[in-house]
Amino acid sequence: MTQLTKLAFAAAVALAAIAPVAGQSEEVAVSYVTAPFNVPSIVMRKEGMLDAAFAELGVTLTHPEITSGAAQTQAIAAGELQIASVLGGTSAILARANGADVAVIGAYARSPKAYFIMAAAGGPTDIASLAGKKVAGPKGTVLNQLLAAALAAEGLTLDDVEYINMDLPTARAALLAGQVDAVTLAGANATQVEAAGGHVIVDGEGLIAPTTVIGTSRAFAQAHPDYVAAYFKAHRKALAFLRDEPEAAIAMAAEDQGISVEEATKQLGWYDFDPRMTDEDVANLEADQEFMIEAGMLEAGSRIDIREDLIEPSAFAIQ
């Protein structure tokens, strides 16, 4: 690809990001992602907060349920998605490092205790016992990072296990069917393994510091700060609802996730939903980037400046 072609491609991507809001801007797409336990999104949807905030601007929302981080960043770059309400930090970094116009406008959650390495009843009870065993889970995710960090703490690497790429439901089913020895899980999938007699070998506390973020394109954020403000108006309302009416919010989340109110209450304690980005979040995302480079998921030459290249300054000022 010549330099001229690269410039033309970049311009096309930028125009695509703006296209849905150029001229007529009556429709905006905001992804709806509820797993593993995204309570603010559930509350916003069930209480109609997000639609109401945008309706004040004469904008109609669509709520595509795009759960894959890669698919969300691709949709942002193509102008098919304006706001990714819950986006893995690693997905945002990879997209930006590969030239996509993806920007972070806020944090969604921090939840190291919500990610697990698990085994079925009678299975391994410590990480050292996983050497030579089959471990399943989604590669290229924070769960991949958890497994690598847990093994490293025992002087092991991913090469010391038979690591099989599976999405969460498939990994859970494989574990309960006895096809693998351990899995990396989160949310309701982990709850179902425990209900079937399985157990947690280790969670992410002290091993990883995952930060999910709220993403968009820089072109969209700069062209429509009013839309970004409308999103956070609804997001803050949802957080206030969670604070002031926790029982109602937990009941909504439990129903959505198909778990008991007791389990939902326990899971809620694992999450910090403060949307304001902090220096610690930047450090966590920098650590995520280094992990991806070490794991061969990102070339060292593509490393980005997390604060300058990825995060909008307004993300540090959210109240």
Secondary structure, DSSP 8 states (H G I E B T S, - for coil): --HHHHHHHHHHHHHHHHGGGSS---EEEB----TTT-HHHHHHHHTTHHHHHHHTTT-EEE------HHHHHHHHHTTS-SBEEEEEHHHHHHHHHTT---EEEEEEEE-GGGEEEEE-TTS--SGGGGTTSEEEE-TTSHHHHHHHHHHHHTT--GGGSEEEE--HHHHHHHHHTTS-SEEEEEHHHHHHHHHTT-EEEEESTTT---EEEEEE-HHHHHH-HHHHHHHHHHHHHHHHHHHH-HHHHHHHHHHHHT--HHHHHHHHTT-B---S--HHHHHHHHHHHHHHHHTTSS-GGG---IIIIIB-GGGGS--
